[in-house]
Amino acid sequence: MREIHVIGIGAGDPEQLTLQAVRALRSTDVFFVLDKGEVKSDLVQLRRDLLEAHIPEGSYRVVEARDPDRDRGAGGAAYSPAVGDWRSARADVFERLIAEELGEDESGAFLVWGDPALYDSTIGVLEELLDRGTVPFAYDVVPGISSVSALVARHRTGLNRVAGPVQITTGRRLAEGFPEGVDDVVVMLDAHQAFRRYADQDIDIYWGAYIGTPDEILASGPLAETAPRIERLRAEARARKGWIMDTYLLRRNPKGQ
């Protein structure tokens, strides 16, 4: 039976790997890396650098494949079907990789940014592939340090306050309204900077981009004062690199409610 490891590799710093992740890396024969195109080629290089930092050279193979394009323009009722189509296209790629590149007595691995359980599709794609029944394999999941944990650590703060809840959501959801009953909100996958609509409220923001990498950028402070700076930093970074990965914590002050 082929074995697949889904390994959380943290937000980008090779030193953030857990001991369990390092053991999983060292037991892997073939690493599957999805290439998102020339603009994001440094994401592939970061994975290679991580492997070189923790595994003896020549003890593994790296197989790259092009990640299917996703319909980023789909919204409303079309959003979920578009994501489903993209996951199925990914399952096609996974199926080919496992069937053609992994021997029946070998182990393969997918390296997942942050934690595989938080806004990542790898587990769902593997489950869809298992449901097809075309390529038998077993898999396990190794948790990783998420960008959320790395963000608050870099800002030297916590996710929640005493006895208070914290909610993790997306930019798409935040644009629909600030979550009710929650004062601490972590926002991921925000391509349109939805935080701007709350700049007139008494809210602090803790923002970070490329967290854990040499390109890391941090900004924090009252949202009304910090939002313009974040917009500028974000635009400059995107122009320089061609892509951006960022996340942030919004902290609403009780006196402002």
N, C-alpha and C positions, 0 to 999 in steps of 0.2 A: 504493500500500500504506500503510495506517495504521501509525503507529509509536508504540510505547508505551515510556516510560521508567519503570523501577522504581528510585526514588531513595531511598537511605538518607539520612535527615536528622538522624541523631544522636539523642541522648537528650533533646533539648529546647532546648538553647542554640543560637540562630541562628548564633553564631560558630563552631560546630563543623562547619559544612558544609565539605566539601572544595571545591577549585576546580573539580573535575570535576562535582560536584553542582550548583554554581552555573551552570556552562555548560549543564548539562542543563535546569535550571529555566528559563533564559533562551531555550531553544530549544523550549519547550513552549507549545502553544496552549491546551490544556484540562487542568486539574487535577481529578482525581476524588478526592473525599474521602468516606469512609464515616463516617456519623454513628452513634455508639453510644448515642444518646439524650440527654435533657436533663441527666442526672447527669454525663455526660462531655462536655458541650458545650465545656468549656474546652480539650479536646484538639483540637477543630476550630479554635478560635480560635488556638491555638498554631501550627497549620499556616498559617493566614491571616497571622499576624504574621510568620512566617518568609518567606512570599512577599513581603509588603510590604517586608521588610528587604533583599531581594535582587533584586527585579524591578520595572521601571518600571510604575507604575499604568496600567491600561487596555490592557496588552499581552497579557492572558491572561483566561481565564474559569475560574471554579471551579464545578464541578457536584457537589452533595452527594446522597448516597443513603443510605438506612438500612441499616446493617450487619445481616445476618440474626442472629437470636438463636441461641445455641448451648446444647445440653443440658449444663449444668455439673454436673448430678447424676450423669451416667453414669460408672460406674467399672468396674474389672475388665475383663472381655471386651467390655463394651459401649462402652468408652472410644474405641477406634479407629474403630468404625463411626459413633459420634456425631460425631467429628471429620470423618470422610469426608462425612457428610450435610451438615455445616455448610459444608465447602469447596465442595460441589456447589451449595449455595444461594448462596454467594458468587459462584461462576462464573456463575450465572444473572444476578446483579446486574451483574457485569463485562460480560457479553455485551450486556445492554441498554444500558449506558452507552457502550460502544465503538460499537455499531451506531447508536444514536440521537443521541449527543452529539458524535461525532467524525467530521469529514469525511474522505473517502478520502485527501486530501492533507495532513491535519493530524497533529500529534503530541499525544499525551496522556501523562499521568504519574500514577502512584500514589506518594504520599509515605509512606515506611515508617519507623517509629520505629527508631532504632538502625541495624542492618545487615540488609538483606533476606535474608541467608543464615543468620541465627541466630534460630531459633524464630519464624519468620514464615511465613505461608501464601501470600503474594502470588505468588511464583514458581510454586508448585504449582498454584494456582488458574488462572493464565494457561496453564500447560501443559495442564491439563484442558480449558480452553476451546479451545485450539488443536486438541486431539484431537477435539473435536466437529466442527470444520471448518465451523462456521456463520458465523463472522466472521473473515475473514483479517486478520492483522496481524503485524508483526515487533516484537520487543522487545529491550531491552538492560537491564543491571543496573548501577547505580552503587553501589559499597559505601559504607557510612557508619560513623561512630564508634558502636560498640555501647554499650549501658548497662554492659556488663562492663568495657570499656576506660575508660569515664567513671568508673565506681565506683572502680577501683583508682587512677586518677589523682587523684581527690578525696581518697582516703585516703593518698596518697603511698606506695604500696607496689606490688609486682609481683604478677603472677598466680601465678608459680611460684618456687620456690627453686632454688639451684644444682643443675643436672643432674636436677631433679625434674619429674615430669609434673603437669599440671593437668587436671581434668575439669570440664566444664560439664554440668549435669544439671538436672532439674526437682524441685520440691518433692514431687511424687508419687513420683518415684524415690527421693529421699532418705528418705522415710518408710518405704521398704522396707529400708533399711540403708545405712550409710556405704560408699561405693565401696571395694572392696578394692585395695590396692597404691597408693593415692593419698592424699596428705596435704593437698593443696590442692584444694578443691572449690568451684566457683561454682554457686550455686543460683538458678534463675529460676522464675517462675510458681508461687510457693509461697503459695497462698491460706490454708493451714492452719498456717503457721509450724512446719514440720517440724523446724527447728533445735532446738526445745525438748527433743526426746527425747535430745539429746546433751549437755545441760547438765551432766551429771555427769562429762564427760570433759575432758581438758586440751586445749581447743580455743579458739582466738581467732576472733572474728567481725568482719568489716568489712561493715557494712550501710548501704544508702542507699535512699531513696524519692524519687520525683519528681526524679531526678538531672538536673541541667542546667536546671532550671526555677526560677522565683522561690520555689517551695514546697519546694525541696530540704531533706531532713533526713538527717543522717549520725549514725552511732553505731558505736563500735568498742571492743574490749577483750576480756577473757576471757569466754567464752560464759556461764559460770555467773553472772557479775556483770552482764553486759550484756543477757542475754535478757529479764529482766523490764522493763528500760527500753525495749527495742525493742517489746515487746508493748504497753506503754503508749503510746509514740509512735505506733505503727501504729494502735491503736484510736482515738486522738484525731484523727489525720489522716483516717482513713476516715470518722469521724463528721462531720468538718468539711467534707470535699470530696465524700463519697459514693462514692469509689473510691480505689484506691491502686495504684501501680506501684512495686515495689521489687525489689531483688536483693541478694545478699550473697555474700561469700567466707568459707568456713570453712577455717581453717588449723590442722591438728592438729599439736601439738608432739610431736616424736619421743620425748621422755622420758615422755610419757603413754601410749605404746603398750604 
